[in-house]
Amino acid sequence: MITATTWVPRGYAAEFPTKYAVDDQELARISKLAKLKLEDAKEDLQEAEKGEDSELDGDSVMDEDEGVRVPQTKEDADDDLREYDLENYDSDDAKDTKTLSTIGNAKSLAYHDSNAEDPYLNGQDDEDEEEREELQILGVDNMVLAARVEDEVAHLEVYVYEDEMDNLYVHHDIMLPAIPLCVEWLDIPVGKTQVGTPVDQSKKGNYVAVGTFEPDIELWDLDTVDCMYPNAILGQGGQEGTDVSAKKAKKKKKKAKKANDEYHVDAVLSLAANKNHRILLASSSADKTIKLWDLNTAKCAKSYSHHTDKVCSIEWNPKETTVLLSGSYDRTAVVADMRAPDATVPRWGVESDVECVRWNPHDPNYFFITTESGMLHYHDVRQAPSSPAASKPLWKLQAHDAAVSAFDVNTTVPGYFATGSSDKEVKLWNVQESGPSMVVSRKLGVGKVFSTQFGPDAEIAFRLAVAGSKGAVQIWDTSTNGAIRKTFASRMKSSNAPVIEKLVGLKDDEDDSDESESENDEGGEDKDGWESMEED
């Protein structure tokens, strides 16, 4: 299952990502990050040992004469095992054993002053260069990040999408501590610096923030392969207690579920990076709060309680960069200026739980709300209702029969947006003055749709990344669809050549080995192996 996806724009990924290396400084850093978890593990171990002792003290044995169970003490159990001499089970008597050499005759070994003289190591440089070339990411490539859960193992898969080659492959992955729920790309280098050291905003970075079922937010460097620990942790797990009372409070974190102003205490459901104020990251949680994080200090700058239920979706206004739109299971959407935490905020009500909220990037005075009942609402932020019940959208439509769990607005093509639903369908829409109209609907084989994301660059504006419950990522080139080409003809390159609709997915090894066979046997694919999805 893939729960969330996001794109990385072109030009941000390092051409040659580096391998993760543990030096003294890195070891000290990850030791601090892991300190709290180690303390909790020790506590759990001590509790488990106490539990085993109490169970052993209460064990009983069968009395052969009486035919009844008699309580057995720990000392009795030790006496029963003493005859087997288990303490010396692995020890060998030197008198009865013969010394063996694991390397045979040491005198026959060859020694070389340098590795270059060793014939068995001569090819090492070639292998390193080959591996380096395999990790190469070109300037015209895009990364696609997918939060995956497979066999109870959670990880973030980093794909590389080669648009010119119509190719998608897994570049590397990052292991996660819990089921991921949201991902947000960051263009600023964070973490691995002394606490309080300002982030250098003149530099561009390639990082990702990941929210999971755990209340902590992890920040990872996408240009480092085989990372073991995140660059930074936002939340209780990233704090360093200095006094005894703070440590005791941390040890009780599993029991403490009350929301506070310092960190989340429940699952993180949504993340939003501020593109203008790059050191700010907003997060929303099942603990009903929204937190504003300062990436300089990796601490919460402010906490907001605008909702009475889980806050599932947030997004910054693209023009008024201090205004945040949020949607909640309390069936309301709120628009709040984060500079005024105590101000009364306007609320818009809907008929069921909110699924997604999005601003219109082409006119930031308007925003969208999708709901669990399959509805899509379009509101004017300047027409705030007196109460949620008095909300009047400019228009609304029944987009799907089930929850609209995925939604995205194309930032390059005005009036173009996509919806995805648990009914397994992806629909593409065109919004005109008269209102929205559906252009095309598809089932792309991803199961229940959890994520739909348009490409971030103008060159791939018509590419739509779709993922869902079956654990597959598909890149749909919507510009190759006949209905889309007709609707948005004035906004794309014209071509007289026939166009085959393209859907780019991850190729299996078996598919690659049988590629030539499948091309000859299946008439539904063209010479490049793409599935034809032409309109009937």
N, C-alpha and C positions, 0 to 999 in steps of 0.2 A: 504494500500500500504506500502511495505517495501522498502526503498530506498537504504539501505546499511547494511552490516553485517560485523562482525569480530569475531574471536575466542579469547579466553583467555587461554593460556597454562595451563597445570595441575600444581598444587602446589602453585599458586599465590593467589587464592581466600582464604579468611579467612574461617576456618572451621565453625565458628559460627559468621556470620555478626552481627553487632551491630545496635541497633535502634537509629535513629536520635534524639538527645537531644539538647534543646536550653538552654544554660546557659548564664550568663552575657557576657562572652567573645564571644560566638557565636552570641549573639544578636547584639553586637557591630560590629562584622564583617559583618553580613548580612545587617545591617543598612547602612554601607558604600557602599556595593555592590548595594543596592537598591536606594541610594541617587539620582543618576542621573535620574532613571526612575520615582521617585516620583516628582522631579522637572518638568520633562516633563509632567507628569499627571496633575500637578497643572496648568501648562501653558495651556494645552488642556482644562481644566475645565474653566479657565478664559475666553478663547476664545469662548467656548460654551455658557457661561453665557452672554457674550457681544452679541453673535449672537441671543440669545433668546430675549434679551432686544430690539434689533433693530427690530426683527420680531414682537414683541408685540406692539412696537410703531407704526408699520405700519399696524396693523390689522384694519379691518373695520367691521361695522355692517350694517344691512339692515334697512333703514328708512321706517317704515310701511306706512307713509303718502305719501312719494314721490316715494317709490318703487325703490330707488337707494341706493348703498352702500356708507356709510359715514365713513371716517376715525375715528377710536376710539383710544384715548390716553390710556396710562397705568393707569392714575388716574381714568378714566371712568371705566376701567375694574375692578379696585379695588373697586369702589363704587358698582358695580353690584354684587360683591361677598360678600360685607360686611353684607348683610342681612342674609347670612347663618351662620355668626359667626364661620367661620372655625378655627379661632385661638384657640377657646375654645372647639373645637369638641371633643377632647379626655379627657377633664377635667370632673371629677365627683363631684357633690355636696355632701359634707359630710353629710348634713342633710337628704338627700333622700336615702342614701345608707346604707347598713348594712355590718359591718366589717365581712369578712370571713377569716378563717384560711385555708391556703393551705395544712396544715399538720394535720388538725383536732385537737385533744386534745394533746397538747405538753407533758402533764404530763404522758401520757401512753407510751412515747418513752423510749426505752432501750438504755443505754449508756455502752460502754466497754472501759476499760483503754487501751487495745491494740487490734489491728486488729485480732490477733490470737484467741482472746476470742469471736469474732463475728462469729456466725455460718454461716452467709451469705458470709463471706470473707475467709473461711477456704480453699476453693478450688482454691484460686488465685495462689498460688505457683505451683500447678499442671498445671494450665493453662499456666503459664509462661514457665514452663519446656517443655510442649508439643509444644508451639509455637517456642521455641528455637530449639527443635529437627526438626521441620518442615523447619527451615531455614538452617539446617546443610548442608554443602557442603563437600564431601569427597575428599581426595587427588587424587583419580582416576577420578574425575568428571571434565568436562570442562564447562566453561561459553561460551555462544554464545550471542553476543550483536546484537540487531536488531533495526534499526531506523524506527519507524512506524508512519504513518499518518492515522487516522481513524476518520471519521466524523468531519474533520477540527481540530481535537485534535492531537497534536504531542507529542510523548513520546518515550523514549528508553526502550525497553523491554530487561530484563536480563534473559536469559534462562539458565537452567542447563541441560547438556547432559550427561546421564549415559550410557556409551558405553556398559558395561557389561549387563545392563538391557534393552538395546535398548529403552531408554525412554528419552523424551524431555518434559520439563515443564517450565512454567514461574515462576521464583523465586521472582522477584519484578520488578517494573518499575520506571522510572524517567520522570517527566513531563518536557517538553521542551518549550521554548518561541516561536519557529517557526518551520516550516517544516525542518526536518534534512536532510542533503545531504551527509554527510560523518562521519565516526566514526573511531577513531584510539586508540588502547589500549596502555596504558603507564605503565611501570613496576617500576615507581619511585614515591614516595609520594610527592605530590605538594599541595600548597595552605594551608590556615588556619594558616599561619605563618606571622610574621611581614615582611613587604615589605623589600626586601634586605637581608633577612636571608637566608643563603645558604641551598640548599636542601641536605639532608643527603643521599648521593649516596651509602652508605654502606647498606642501608635498601632497601628492595624490597617492591613495592606497587602494588595496583590493582586499577588503575584509567582509565578513558576514556576521550578522547577529542572529542567534538562533534561540527561539523560545520553545520550551518543552513543557511536559506535564509537571516538571519540577519548577519551583518559583525563581530559580536563578536564570539569568540570561548569559549565554556564552558568546564571546567574540573571538573569531578565528581568522587567521591569515590565510587567504586563498592561494597565495604565491609560495607557500611552504608545503611540501609534500610529506606525508607520513607524520603529521603532527600528533603528539601524545596528549598535550594539554592546551587549553585555549590561551590566547594572549591576555585575556582579561575576563573576569566574571563580574557581572552587575547583579548585586543582591547579597544576601546574607553569606553565601558561600565564598564571596570574594573579600569579605571584611576580615581584618586582623585584630582580634581582641587583645587589648593590652592589660586589662585588669581582670581580677578573678570573677567579679560579678558578670562581666561581659561574656566570659568563657562559660559560666554556668548557664547563662541565658541561651547561648548557642547550643549547648548540649540538650536543651529542652525544645529545640526548634521544631521537632516532629510533633510535639504536643501543642505548640503555640500556633494557632490558626487565625488569630485576631489581626485584622489589617492594621498597618501602621504607616508612618511617613518615611520610612527608611528603605524598605524593600518589600517585594511581593511575598505573600505567604501561600499562594496557590498558583495553578498553572498559568503560564503566559500565553495569551491567545492571539495577540497581534503586536506588531512592531512598525514604527514609522520613523525613518531618518529624515531630518530636516535638511533640505538641499541648500538652503541659504545659510543657516546657522549650523555648520557642519559638526560642531561638537555636541549637538543636542540629539538625543534619541528618545522617542516616546514609546511607552509600552502600556498595554492594557491586559488585565488579568481576570481570572475567575474569582479573585478576591474583591471584585467590584470597584477597583481603583484604577486610575491612570497615573503612571509615574513618568517624570521627566528626568532623564539621566544626563549628567555632565561627564562627557568622555575624557575630560582632563583629569578628573579625580576618580572616575569610575564609581561615583556615588550618586544617590538620588538627590536632585536639586529641589524638587517639589512633588507633592502627591495631591491628587484631585479625586474627589468623591462625588461625581456628577450623576452617577447611576445607582440604582438599587438592586441590580442583578449583574451577572457576568458581563464584562465589556469585551465584545468579540471582534470589533473592527475599528480601526482608527486611521486617519490620513490628514496630513498637513495641507492647508490651503496653498495652492501653487503661487498665489500672488500676495496675499496677506499671510506672511510666513510665520506669524505667531499664533494663528488661528488653527485650532484642531477640531476636526469632525470625528465624532465617535458614535458607535451604535452598540446597543446592548440587548440582552435577553429580557430587559424590563419593557421592551417594545417601544423604545424611544430612541431618537437620534438627537445629539446635542452638538451645538457649535459654540466653542468657548475660546476666548482669548487667554492664552496661558500666562500672560503677564498680570492678569487680574483673577487670581484664584478664588477670591471671595465674592466676586460679582455674580449676580443672578444671570443664569444662562437660558437661552431660548431652547425649547424642546419641541420636537416634531414626533407625533405618535403614528404608529402603524398597527395593522390588524393582528400581527403575530411577531414572534421573536425575530430580531434583526439578524441577518446573515453577513451582509457586506455593506459598506458605505464608501462612496467615491465622489470626489469633486469632478466637475467638468473641466478638464485642463484648458479648453478653448474659451471658456467663460466661467471664471471661478466664483461667480455669483450664484451658480446653480450646483446642486449635488444630487446623487442617486442613492436610493436605499433599496436593497433586496431583502426579502423576508423568507421565513421558513415555509410559508404557504404558497410560494412560487410567484409572488407579486413583485413588481418593480415600480418604485415611486420616484418622481422627479420634482424637486422642490426649488423654490427661489429663497435664498437665505435672507433676502430683504423683506420677505413676507412672513415674519415670525408669528406663530399663532399665540393666542392668549393662554392656551393650555394644549397639551398633547391631543386631547379629544377634538379640538377645533382645527386640527391640521387639514389643509386643503392643498394637495399636490397640483402642479400645473397639468400633469397627466399621470396616469398609472395604467399598467397592463398586467395581465396574467401571462407572465413569460414562460412558465413551466407548470406542470401538474404537481411537481414536488418542489422541495426547497431549492432556491437559487443559491447554491453553495459556492459558486465561483462567478466573478464578475470583473471585467476590465474595460476601460475606455482607451481607445487608440489616441495616443498623444500627438500623432503626426497627421492623421486623417480625421477632420472634423465630422461629427455625426456618426461615427463608426464605433460600435461597442459589441462585446461578446458576453454571453451568459452560459454558465454550465450548471448542471443540476444533478441531484441524486437519481433522477430518472434516466441518467446515462447519456443525455443529449447535450450537444453544444450548439448554440444558436448564434447567428450573426445578424446584427440589426443595423438599420439606417434610420437616423433621426432627422426629420425635416420639420418645417414650421407647422405642418399639419399634425405632427406627432411621429411616433416610432412605427416602423414596419419591419417585419422579419424578412431577411433576404434568403437565408439558407439554414437548414438544420441538418446535423450529422451525428451519428454514433461512431466514435472513433476507436472503439475497442479498448478504452481505458477503464471501463466499469463506471461506477459512480464518480462523477466529475467533482474534484476538490479544488482544482486550480486551473485558471485560464489567464495567460499573460501574453500581451502583444510585445513584439520586439522593441527594444528601446532606441534603436538607431533608425534613421530615415531609410537606409538601404534595406532594412528588414522589417519595415513598419507593418507589412501585411503578414508576417510570420506570427503564428499563434502557438505558444507552448501550452499543451493540455496534458493533465495528469490526473490520476484517480485511484480507485480502490484496487485495481488489478496490478498496480506497481509499474505501469508503463508510462513513459514520456513520449509524446508525439509532437512533432513540430509540423503544423499544418500551414502550408503556403497558400493562404486564402486568395492570393492574387491569381492563382491558377484555376479558381472556380469560376465557371461561366457566369453565374448570377452575380457574383461579386464584381467581376470585370465589367459587366454591363452597368451595374449600379454606380460604381466608383470609377468609371472609365476616364473621367477628366482628371483623376488624381493619381494615375499610374501610367507607366510607359506603355505605349501602344505597340502591338505586334501583329503582323499579318500571318505569322506561322501558327499552326495549330498548337494549342496548349493542353497538356495533360495535367490533370489535377495531382498535386504531390502531397504526400504525407511521409515525413521523415521520422523514422523511429530507430531504436537501438537494434543493431544487427547482432544476431546470435552467431556463435562460431559455426554451428551446424548450417545455418543459412548461408554463410560465406562459402563453405565447402561445397554446398549443393547449388550454388548460385546459377551456374550455367544450365544445370538440369531443370531448375524451376523456371528459367526463362523460356526454355523450349516447351515445357509441359503446360504452363499456365498462360492462357491467352489474355488474361485480365491484367497483365503487367507489361510495361514497355521495356525497351532494351536496357534501361538503367535499373530495372527492378522495382519501379514505383507502381503502386496500386492505382488503377484507373478509377476515378470517382466522378466521371462525366455525368452530367444531368441527363436523365431520360427524356 
